[in-house]
Amino acid sequence: MNKLEAAIKMKCPRCHEGDVFETKNPFVLNKMTAMHEHCPHCHLKYEREVGYFYGSMFISYILNIALFVSITVAYYAYFENKVDWRLYIGGYVLLTFLVFPVIYRFSRSIWLQIFNDYEPAIKELS
């Protein structure tokens, strides 16, 4: 498993085994942001310091901009004459709210992968 695959599957950046979030489903609203404090497999501490995940906001911003640009290009290329712009804006806002939990989790997972190295030699600590 490479770093991108580990980020997509939201696995620990060090061992690629343990889950980063307590639940796999990002749409369980009361558990959407709940992360393990340490990797259940190798015990890597995920939040190195207070405010560590503030940087993941930039990744979230990049992902949201990419979503906006791709949907806007698709709208102007294929749907401009068929769909009213107000419906496009409303649909985009609705889509943004629907994919927020996924983007939130994915940006944190990417942030962890950037600042932690894969070390497969580390075995589960008992």
Beta strands, then each sheet from edge to edge (+ up, - down):
end
